[in-house]
Amino acid sequence: MARWHEFVRPKPVRPFQMGLPALDEFPRKLWARLVARKARGLSAIAMVSQDPAGYAPLRQAISGYLAIARGVRCPTDQVLITAGYQGAVGLFARTLLSVGNTVWFENPGYFRARDALALAGAEIVPVPVDQDGLDVGIAIRRSPRARLAVVTPSHQCPLGVMLSLPRRLELLAWAAKTGAWIIEDDYDGEFRYHGRPLPALKSLDDAGRVFYAGSFSKVLSPGLRLGYLVVPSSELERFQRVAELFAPSPSLLDQMVVADFMIEGHFARHVKRMRKLYAERRKALISALRIFFGDEIVLDVPLGGMHVIARFVAREDDVAMAARAQSAGLAPLALSLCTAGGSRQSGLLLSFTNIPVEAAEREVRRLHRSLR
């Protein structure tokens, strides 16, 4: 059986590969100009040391962006720069958890974060996800005194559903009552193709129990390893201390370039352009899947995000199916790798971000042949 590490080793980009933005549309010329400009002006002091919380102009730009785009209002000093989302997970593990603490985790959910918390000694409590997101009632019955809940409320990873408003309020009330913490991973929050998204869970957090985590990996490049964390004011000093000792900030030059990219308006324009491009590529992929697979599959098509899910009517072993596709040079991900405990969902996660419209039928034909 395949293991998670087989999907994170560096490899050439392949069709259907998860977790990547459209690399063919990355603004390389603009990025090169920004890098050159910042590198020329890099001071001697900046080359020697930096704020462990991150580059102040970038933190300020993120604070402004979150207020406008996600309804999250926070002062700049509550924003910490992290080494991507996994860097934020490392901070949670060192700061919020002790060995044996219980953690609510969506099932299915993002397996790398789940495995990292388990490795840190947490007891993972898998909580089922339905059309309204994480089932808070079941979570409370299974582990009412959990230390931490990890959720993807805007676009659930990997099913794509939204956490409903009643469940958001129920989750926040539970955390306020028990003193638990909530980690909000704003997974694929920038990309929605129908309707307006609900505000971030953090925007409803009157009790200060929610940590809000975001990343530039899906919008710009995972190679940046650049993310951010909004920390409740009560925990800020502790998180800054842990960040200084165990999680130094990513490359200062990268932070400076991303700051300029945001301040000068390029980030907002890039997201808008990618949203339009992904809507077109998504439509082309769905059409090709229906042409070649017909009633062999049931498609889960979320309102947003960067992938669709193909569930095969007559086949169950999605790991074996994914392996056959990978042997043909493709890179779908088995849905069952995201599940834990006794509940095993089956299907293939298919990203459309790096498949141009004109290539959709060709790549789906390759997928169909590999699975025959």
C-alpha positions as a Markdown table, in Angstrom:
| # | Residue | x | y | z |
|---|---|---|---|---|
| 1 | Met | 0.0 | 0.0 | 0.0 |
| 2 | Ala | 1.2 | 3.5 | -0.8 |
| 3 | Arg | 2.4 | 5.7 | 2.0 |
| 4 | Trp | 2.1 | 9.5 | 2.4 |
| 5 | His | 5.8 | 10.2 | 1.9 |
| 6 | Glu | 5.6 | 8.8 | -1.6 |
| 7 | Phe | 3.4 | 11.8 | -2.5 |
| 8 | Val | 5.7 | 14.5 | -1.1 |
| 9 | Arg | 9.1 | 13.6 | -2.7 |
| 10 | Pro | 10.3 | 16.1 | -5.3 |
| 11 | Lys | 9.1 | 15.0 | -8.7 |
| 12 | Pro | 8.3 | 16.6 | -12.1 |
| 13 | Val | 4.9 | 18.2 | -12.2 |
| 14 | Arg | 2.3 | 15.7 | -13.6 |
| 15 | Pro | -1.3 | 16.0 | -14.7 |
| 16 | Phe | -3.9 | 15.9 | -11.8 |
| 17 | Gln | -1.2 | 16.6 | -9.2 |
| 18 | Met | -2.7 | 18.1 | -6.0 |
| 19 | Gly | -1.5 | 21.1 | -4.1 |
| 20 | Leu | 0.0 | 23.1 | -7.0 |
| 21 | Pro | -1.1 | 26.4 | -8.5 |
| 22 | Ala | -1.0 | 26.9 | -12.3 |
| 23 | Leu | 2.8 | 27.0 | -12.7 |
| 24 | Asp | 2.5 | 27.9 | -16.4 |
| 25 | Glu | 0.8 | 31.2 | -15.3 |
| 26 | Phe | 3.2 | 32.2 | -12.6 |
| 27 | Pro | 4.2 | 35.9 | -13.2 |
| 28 | Arg | 7.9 | 35.1 | -13.7 |
| 29 | Lys | 9.0 | 38.3 | -15.3 |
| 30 | Leu | 7.3 | 40.5 | -12.7 |
| 31 | Trp | 8.7 | 38.3 | -9.9 |
| 32 | Ala | 12.2 | 38.5 | -11.3 |
| 33 | Arg | 12.1 | 42.3 | -11.4 |
| 34 | Leu | 10.8 | 42.4 | -7.8 |
| 35 | Val | 13.5 | 40.0 | -6.6 |
| 36 | Ala | 16.3 | 41.9 | -8.3 |
| 37 | Arg | 15.0 | 45.2 | -6.9 |
| 38 | Lys | 14.9 | 43.9 | -3.4 |
| 39 | Ala | 18.2 | 42.1 | -3.6 |
| 40 | Arg | 20.0 | 45.3 | -4.8 |
| 41 | Gly | 18.5 | 47.2 | -1.8 |
| 42 | Leu | 19.1 | 44.6 | 0.9 |
| 43 | Ser | 20.8 | 46.3 | 3.8 |
| 44 | Ala | 23.7 | 44.9 | 5.9 |
| 45 | Ile | 21.5 | 44.8 | 9.0 |
| 46 | Ala | 18.8 | 42.9 | 7.2 |
| 47 | Met | 21.4 | 40.4 | 6.0 |
| 48 | Val | 22.5 | 39.8 | 9.6 |
| 49 | Ser | 19.2 | 39.5 | 11.5 |
| 50 | Gln | 15.4 | 39.7 | 11.3 |
| 51 | Asp | 12.4 | 39.8 | 13.4 |
| 52 | Pro | 11.4 | 36.2 | 14.3 |
| 53 | Ala | 7.8 | 37.2 | 13.8 |
| 54 | Gly | 8.5 | 38.0 | 10.2 |
| 55 | Tyr | 9.0 | 41.0 | 7.9 |
| 56 | Ala | 6.9 | 43.8 | 9.3 |
| 57 | Pro | 5.6 | 45.2 | 5.9 |
| 58 | Leu | 4.5 | 41.7 | 4.9 |
| 59 | Arg | 2.7 | 41.2 | 8.1 |
| 60 | Gln | 1.0 | 44.6 | 7.7 |
| 61 | Ala | 0.0 | 43.7 | 4.1 |
| 62 | Ile | -1.5 | 40.4 | 5.2 |
| 63 | Ser | -3.4 | 42.2 | 8.0 |
| 64 | Gly | -4.9 | 44.5 | 5.4 |
| 65 | Tyr | -5.7 | 41.7 | 3.0 |
| 66 | Leu | -7.5 | 39.6 | 5.6 |
| 67 | Ala | -9.7 | 42.5 | 6.7 |
| 68 | Ile | -10.9 | 43.1 | 3.1 |
| 69 | Ala | -11.0 | 39.6 | 1.7 |
| 70 | Arg | -11.8 | 37.4 | 4.7 |
| 71 | Gly | -13.5 | 39.7 | 7.3 |
| 72 | Val | -10.6 | 39.0 | 9.7 |
| 73 | Arg | -9.6 | 42.2 | 11.5 |
| 74 | Cys | -6.3 | 41.9 | 13.4 |
| 75 | Pro | -3.5 | 44.2 | 14.3 |
| 76 | Thr | -0.2 | 43.6 | 12.5 |
| 77 | Asp | 1.5 | 42.3 | 15.7 |
| 78 | Gln | -0.9 | 39.3 | 15.8 |
| 79 | Val | 0.4 | 38.1 | 12.4 |
| 80 | Leu | 3.3 | 35.7 | 12.5 |
| 81 | Ile | 5.1 | 34.6 | 9.3 |
| 82 | Thr | 5.5 | 30.8 | 9.1 |
| 83 | Ala | 7.2 | 28.2 | 6.9 |
| 84 | Gly | 4.0 | 27.4 | 5.1 |
| 85 | Tyr | 1.0 | 25.7 | 6.8 |
| 86 | Gln | 3.2 | 22.9 | 8.1 |
| 87 | Gly | 5.3 | 25.5 | 9.8 |
| 88 | Ala | 2.2 | 26.7 | 11.6 |
| 89 | Val | 1.3 | 23.1 | 12.6 |
| 90 | Gly | 4.7 | 22.8 | 14.1 |
| 91 | Leu | 4.1 | 25.9 | 16.2 |
| 92 | Phe | 0.7 | 24.5 | 17.4 |
| 93 | Ala | 2.3 | 21.2 | 18.3 |
| 94 | Arg | 5.0 | 22.9 | 20.4 |
| 95 | Thr | 2.9 | 25.6 | 22.0 |
| 96 | Leu | -0.6 | 24.3 | 22.5 |
| 97 | Leu | -0.2 | 20.5 | 22.9 |
| 98 | Ser | 1.2 | 18.1 | 25.5 |
| 99 | Val | 1.6 | 14.4 | 24.9 |
| 100 | Gly | -1.8 | 12.7 | 25.2 |
| 101 | Asn | -3.9 | 15.8 | 24.5 |
| 102 | Thr | -6.9 | 15.0 | 22.2 |
| 103 | Val | -7.4 | 16.8 | 18.9 |
| 104 | Trp | -10.6 | 16.8 | 16.8 |
| 105 | Phe | -9.6 | 16.3 | 13.2 |
| 106 | Glu | -11.9 | 16.2 | 10.1 |
| 107 | Asn | -12.3 | 12.8 | 8.6 |
| 108 | Pro | -11.4 | 12.8 | 5.8 |
| 109 | Gly | -8.8 | 15.5 | 6.3 |
| 110 | Tyr | -5.4 | 16.8 | 5.4 |
| 111 | Phe | -3.2 | 13.8 | 6.2 |
| 112 | Arg | 0.1 | 15.7 | 6.6 |
| 113 | Ala | -1.2 | 17.9 | 9.4 |
| 114 | Arg | -2.9 | 14.9 | 11.0 |
| 115 | Asp | 0.2 | 12.8 | 10.9 |
| 116 | Ala | 2.4 | 15.7 | 12.2 |
| 117 | Leu | 0.1 | 16.2 | 15.3 |
| 118 | Ala | 0.1 | 12.5 | 15.9 |
| 119 | Leu | 3.9 | 12.4 | 15.7 |
| 120 | Ala | 3.9 | 15.2 | 18.3 |
| 121 | Gly | 2.0 | 12.9 | 20.7 |
| 122 | Ala | -1.5 | 14.1 | 20.2 |
| 123 | Glu | -4.4 | 11.6 | 20.3 |
| 124 | Ile | -6.3 | 12.2 | 17.1 |
| 125 | Val | -10.1 | 11.9 | 17.3 |
| 126 | Pro | -11.4 | 11.5 | 13.7 |
| 127 | Val | -14.7 | 13.4 | 13.3 |
| 128 | Pro | -17.0 | 12.7 | 10.3 |
| 129 | Val | -17.7 | 15.4 | 7.7 |
| 130 | Asp | -21.1 | 15.7 | 5.9 |
| 131 | Gln | -22.6 | 18.4 | 3.6 |
| 132 | Asp | -22.5 | 20.9 | 6.5 |
| 133 | Gly | -18.8 | 20.2 | 7.3 |
| 134 | Leu | -17.4 | 18.8 | 10.5 |
| 135 | Asp | -20.1 | 17.3 | 12.7 |
| 136 | Val | -19.6 | 19.2 | 15.9 |
| 137 | Gly | -22.3 | 17.2 | 17.8 |
| 138 | Ile | -20.5 | 13.9 | 17.1 |
| 139 | Ala | -17.2 | 15.5 | 18.1 |
| 140 | Ile | -18.5 | 16.7 | 21.4 |
| 141 | Arg | -19.9 | 13.3 | 22.2 |
| 142 | Arg | -16.7 | 11.5 | 21.3 |
| 143 | Ser | -14.3 | 13.9 | 23.1 |
| 144 | Pro | -16.0 | 16.8 | 25.0 |
| 145 | Arg | -12.8 | 18.0 | 26.6 |
| 146 | Ala | -10.5 | 18.0 | 23.5 |
| 147 | Arg | -7.6 | 20.4 | 23.7 |
| 148 | Leu | -7.8 | 21.4 | 20.0 |
| 149 | Ala | -10.0 | 21.3 | 16.9 |
| 150 | Val | -8.4 | 21.5 | 13.4 |
| 151 | Val | -10.9 | 22.6 | 10.7 |
| 152 | Thr | -11.0 | 23.8 | 7.1 |
| 153 | Pro | -14.3 | 25.7 | 7.3 |
| 154 | Ser | -14.2 | 27.7 | 4.1 |
| 155 | His | -13.5 | 24.8 | 1.8 |
| 156 | Gln | -13.1 | 21.5 | 3.5 |
| 157 | Cys | -10.0 | 19.5 | 2.7 |
| 158 | Pro | -10.6 | 17.3 | 0.7 |
| 159 | Leu | -14.4 | 17.2 | 0.2 |
| 160 | Gly | -14.9 | 20.9 | -0.6 |
| 161 | Val | -18.0 | 21.5 | 1.6 |
| 162 | Met | -18.4 | 24.6 | 3.8 |
| 163 | Leu | -18.9 | 24.5 | 7.5 |
| 164 | Ser | -22.4 | 25.8 | 8.0 |
| 165 | Leu | -23.1 | 28.9 | 10.1 |
| 166 | Pro | -25.0 | 26.9 | 12.8 |
| 167 | Arg | -22.0 | 24.5 | 13.2 |
| 168 | Arg | -19.6 | 27.4 | 13.2 |
| 169 | Leu | -21.5 | 29.0 | 16.1 |
| 170 | Glu | -21.7 | 25.6 | 17.9 |
| 171 | Leu | -17.9 | 25.1 | 17.5 |
| 172 | Leu | -17.1 | 28.5 | 18.8 |
| 173 | Ala | -19.5 | 28.1 | 21.8 |
| 174 | Trp | -17.8 | 24.7 | 22.7 |
| 175 | Ala | -14.3 | 26.3 | 22.5 |
| 176 | Ala | -15.3 | 29.3 | 24.7 |
| 177 | Lys | -17.0 | 27.0 | 27.2 |
| 178 | Thr | -14.3 | 24.4 | 27.6 |
| 179 | Gly | -11.2 | 26.6 | 27.0 |
| 180 | Ala | -10.2 | 24.6 | 23.9 |
| 181 | Trp | -8.5 | 26.1 | 20.8 |
| 182 | Ile | -9.6 | 26.0 | 17.2 |
| 183 | Ile | -7.2 | 26.0 | 14.3 |
| 184 | Glu | -8.8 | 27.5 | 11.2 |
| 185 | Asp | -6.9 | 26.4 | 8.0 |
| 186 | Asp | -8.2 | 28.6 | 5.2 |
| 187 | Tyr | -7.7 | 25.9 | 2.7 |
| 188 | Asp | -8.3 | 27.1 | -0.9 |
| 189 | Gly | -10.2 | 30.0 | 0.5 |
| 190 | Glu | -9.3 | 32.3 | -2.4 |
| 191 | Phe | -10.9 | 30.2 | -5.1 |
| 192 | Arg | -14.7 | 30.1 | -5.3 |
| 193 | Tyr | -16.6 | 29.9 | -8.6 |
| 194 | His | -20.3 | 30.4 | -7.5 |
| 195 | Gly | -21.7 | 32.7 | -4.9 |
| 196 | Arg | -20.0 | 34.4 | -2.1 |
| 197 | Pro | -18.2 | 32.5 | 0.6 |
| 198 | Leu | -19.1 | 32.8 | 4.3 |
| 199 | Pro | -16.7 | 35.0 | 6.3 |
| 200 | Ala | -13.8 | 33.3 | 8.0 |
| 201 | Leu | -14.6 | 31.5 | 11.2 |
| 202 | Lys | -12.1 | 33.9 | 12.9 |
| 203 | Ser | -14.3 | 36.8 | 12.0 |
| 204 | Leu | -16.9 | 35.4 | 14.5 |
| 205 | Asp | -14.4 | 34.7 | 17.2 |
| 206 | Asp | -15.5 | 37.0 | 20.1 |
| 207 | Ala | -13.8 | 34.8 | 22.8 |
| 208 | Gly | -10.4 | 34.7 | 21.2 |
| 209 | Arg | -10.2 | 31.0 | 20.7 |
| 210 | Val | -9.4 | 30.7 | 17.0 |
| 211 | Phe | -5.9 | 30.7 | 15.3 |
| 212 | Tyr | -6.2 | 31.5 | 11.7 |
| 213 | Ala | -3.7 | 30.0 | 9.3 |
| 214 | Gly | -3.1 | 30.8 | 5.7 |
| 215 | Ser | -0.5 | 30.1 | 3.0 |
| 216 | Phe | 0.9 | 31.4 | -0.2 |
| 217 | Ser | 1.5 | 27.9 | -1.5 |
| 218 | Lys | -1.7 | 27.5 | -3.5 |
| 219 | Val | -1.8 | 31.1 | -4.9 |
| 220 | Leu | 1.9 | 31.7 | -5.7 |
| 221 | Ser | 4.2 | 28.7 | -5.2 |
| 222 | Pro | 4.7 | 25.9 | -2.7 |
| 223 | Gly | 8.4 | 26.3 | -3.2 |
| 224 | Leu | 8.2 | 29.6 | -1.2 |
| 225 | Arg | 7.3 | 27.7 | 2.0 |
| 226 | Leu | 5.6 | 30.9 | 3.1 |
| 227 | Gly | 2.5 | 31.1 | 5.3 |
| 228 | Tyr | 1.1 | 33.1 | 8.1 |
| 229 | Leu | -0.7 | 32.7 | 11.4 |
| 230 | Val | -3.1 | 35.1 | 13.2 |
| 231 | Val | -2.6 | 34.4 | 16.9 |
| 232 | Pro | -5.0 | 35.5 | 19.6 |
| 233 | Ser | -3.6 | 38.3 | 21.7 |
| 234 | Ser | -3.6 | 36.1 | 24.9 |
| 235 | Glu | -1.1 | 33.7 | 23.3 |
| 236 | Leu | 1.0 | 36.1 | 21.3 |
| 237 | Glu | 4.0 | 36.4 | 23.6 |
| 238 | Arg | 4.2 | 32.6 | 24.0 |
| 239 | Phe | 4.0 | 32.0 | 20.3 |
| 240 | Gln | 6.6 | 34.7 | 19.5 |
| 241 | Arg | 9.0 | 33.0 | 22.0 |
| 242 | Val | 8.5 | 29.6 | 20.5 |
| 243 | Ala | 8.8 | 30.9 | 17.0 |
| 244 | Glu | 12.1 | 32.6 | 17.9 |
| 245 | Leu | 13.5 | 29.4 | 19.4 |
| 246 | Phe | 12.2 | 26.6 | 17.2 |
| 247 | Ala | 10.7 | 28.1 | 14.0 |
| 248 | Pro | 12.8 | 30.9 | 12.4 |
| 249 | Ser | 11.1 | 32.9 | 9.7 |
| 250 | Pro | 11.5 | 31.9 | 6.1 |
| 251 | Ser | 13.9 | 33.7 | 3.7 |
| 252 | Leu | 13.8 | 37.4 | 4.3 |
| 253 | Leu | 14.2 | 38.1 | 0.6 |
| 254 | Asp | 11.1 | 36.0 | -0.2 |
| 255 | Gln | 9.1 | 37.8 | 2.5 |
| 256 | Met | 10.2 | 41.2 | 1.1 |
| 257 | Val | 9.2 | 40.2 | -2.5 |
| 258 | Val | 5.8 | 38.9 | -1.4 |
| 259 | Ala | 5.2 | 42.1 | 0.6 |
| 260 | Asp | 5.9 | 44.3 | -2.5 |
| 261 | Phe | 3.7 | 41.9 | -4.6 |
| 262 | Met | 0.8 | 42.5 | -2.2 |
| 263 | Ile | 1.4 | 46.2 | -1.5 |
| 264 | Glu | 1.6 | 47.1 | -5.2 |
| 265 | Gly | -1.7 | 45.3 | -6.0 |
| 266 | His | -0.2 | 42.4 | -8.0 |
| 267 | Phe | -1.5 | 39.8 | -5.5 |
| 268 | Ala | -5.2 | 40.8 | -5.8 |
| 269 | Arg | -4.9 | 41.0 | -9.6 |
| 270 | His | -3.2 | 37.6 | -9.7 |
| 271 | Val | -5.9 | 35.9 | -7.6 |
| 272 | Lys | -8.6 | 37.4 | -9.8 |
| 273 | Arg | -6.9 | 36.1 | -12.9 |
| 274 | Met | -6.3 | 32.7 | -11.5 |
| 275 | Arg | -9.9 | 32.4 | -10.3 |
| 276 | Lys | -11.1 | 33.0 | -13.9 |
| 277 | Leu | -8.5 | 30.6 | -15.4 |
| 278 | Tyr | -9.3 | 27.8 | -12.9 |
| 279 | Ala | -13.0 | 28.2 | -13.6 |
| 280 | Glu | -12.3 | 27.5 | -17.3 |
| 281 | Arg | -9.9 | 24.6 | -16.6 |
| 282 | Arg | -12.3 | 23.1 | -14.1 |
| 283 | Lys | -15.2 | 23.2 | -16.6 |
| 284 | Ala | -13.0 | 21.6 | -19.3 |
| 285 | Leu | -11.9 | 18.8 | -17.0 |
| 286 | Ile | -15.4 | 18.0 | -15.8 |
| 287 | Ser | -16.6 | 17.8 | -19.4 |
| 288 | Ala | -13.8 | 15.5 | -20.4 |
| 289 | Leu | -14.3 | 13.2 | -17.4 |
| 290 | Arg | -18.0 | 12.8 | -18.3 |
| 291 | Ile | -17.1 | 12.1 | -22.0 |
| 292 | Phe | -14.6 | 9.3 | -21.2 |
| 293 | Phe | -16.0 | 7.8 | -18.0 |
| 294 | Gly | -19.8 | 8.4 | -18.3 |
| 295 | Asp | -21.8 | 6.6 | -15.7 |
| 296 | Glu | -18.6 | 4.8 | -14.4 |
| 297 | Ile | -18.0 | 7.7 | -12.1 |
| 298 | Val | -19.9 | 10.1 | -9.8 |
| 299 | Leu | -18.2 | 13.5 | -9.7 |
| 300 | Asp | -18.1 | 15.6 | -6.5 |
| 301 | Val | -17.7 | 19.2 | -7.8 |
| 302 | Pro | -17.3 | 21.7 | -5.0 |
| 303 | Leu | -18.3 | 25.4 | -5.3 |
| 304 | Gly | -14.6 | 26.3 | -5.1 |
| 305 | Gly | -11.1 | 24.9 | -4.7 |
| 306 | Met | -8.6 | 23.4 | -7.1 |
| 307 | His | -9.7 | 19.8 | -7.6 |
| 308 | Val | -12.7 | 17.6 | -8.2 |
| 309 | Ile | -13.3 | 14.1 | -6.8 |
| 310 | Ala | -14.1 | 11.1 | -9.0 |
| 311 | Arg | -15.9 | 8.3 | -7.2 |
| 312 | Phe | -15.9 | 5.1 | -9.2 |
| 313 | Val | -19.2 | 3.2 | -9.1 |
| 314 | Ala | -17.8 | -0.3 | -9.6 |
| 315 | Arg | -14.3 | 0.0 | -8.1 |
| 316 | Glu | -13.2 | 0.4 | -4.5 |
| 317 | Asp | -9.4 | 0.2 | -4.2 |
| 318 | Asp | -8.5 | 3.8 | -5.0 |
| 319 | Val | -4.9 | 3.3 | -3.8 |
| 320 | Ala | -4.4 | 0.7 | -6.5 |
| 321 | Met | -6.1 | 2.8 | -9.1 |
| 322 | Ala | -3.9 | 5.8 | -8.2 |
| 323 | Ala | -0.8 | 3.6 | -8.5 |
| 324 | Arg | -1.8 | 2.5 | -12.0 |
| 325 | Ala | -2.4 | 6.1 | -13.1 |
| 326 | Gln | 1.0 | 7.1 | -11.6 |
| 327 | Ser | 2.7 | 4.4 | -13.6 |
| 328 | Ala | 1.3 | 6.1 | -16.7 |
| 329 | Gly | 2.8 | 9.4 | -15.7 |
| 330 | Leu | -0.2 | 10.9 | -14.0 |
| 331 | Ala | -0.7 | 12.0 | -10.4 |
| 332 | Pro | -4.2 | 11.6 | -8.9 |
| 333 | Leu | -4.4 | 11.1 | -5.2 |
| 334 | Ala | -6.4 | 8.4 | -3.5 |
| 335 | Leu | -9.1 | 9.8 | -1.3 |
| 336 | Ser | -8.7 | 7.0 | 1.2 |
| 337 | Leu | -5.3 | 8.3 | 2.2 |
| 338 | Cys | -7.1 | 11.3 | 3.7 |
| 339 | Thr | -9.3 | 9.1 | 5.9 |
| 340 | Ala | -8.6 | 7.6 | 9.3 |
| 341 | Gly | -10.3 | 5.1 | 11.6 |
| 342 | Gly | -13.0 | 2.8 | 10.4 |
| 343 | Ser | -14.5 | 5.2 | 7.9 |
| 344 | Arg | -12.8 | 4.7 | 4.5 |
| 345 | Gln | -14.0 | 6.8 | 1.6 |
| 346 | Ser | -12.8 | 5.9 | -1.9 |
| 347 | Gly | -12.2 | 8.0 | -5.0 |
| 348 | Leu | -9.5 | 9.9 | -6.9 |
| 349 | Leu | -8.7 | 13.6 | -6.2 |
| 350 | Leu | -8.0 | 15.3 | -9.5 |
| 351 | Ser | -6.5 | 18.7 | -9.7 |
| 352 | Phe | -7.2 | 20.8 | -12.8 |
| 353 | Thr | -4.9 | 23.7 | -12.1 |
| 354 | Asn | -2.1 | 22.6 | -14.4 |
| 355 | Ile | -4.2 | 21.1 | -17.2 |
| 356 | Pro | -4.9 | 23.7 | -19.9 |
| 357 | Val | -8.3 | 23.7 | -21.5 |
| 358 | Glu | -7.0 | 22.3 | -24.7 |
| 359 | Ala | -5.2 | 19.4 | -22.9 |
| 360 | Ala | -8.1 | 18.2 | -20.8 |
| 361 | Glu | -9.4 | 15.5 | -23.1 |
| 362 | Arg | -5.9 | 14.2 | -23.8 |
| 363 | Glu | -5.1 | 13.8 | -20.1 |
| 364 | Val | -8.4 | 12.3 | -19.2 |
| 365 | Arg | -8.0 | 9.8 | -22.1 |
| 366 | Arg | -4.6 | 8.8 | -20.6 |
| 367 | Leu | -6.3 | 8.4 | -17.2 |
| 368 | His | -9.1 | 6.3 | -18.7 |
| 369 | Arg | -6.6 | 4.0 | -20.5 |
| 370 | Ser | -4.5 | 3.6 | -17.3 |
| 371 | Leu | -7.5 | 2.4 | -15.3 |
| 372 | Arg | -9.0 | 0.1 | -17.9 |
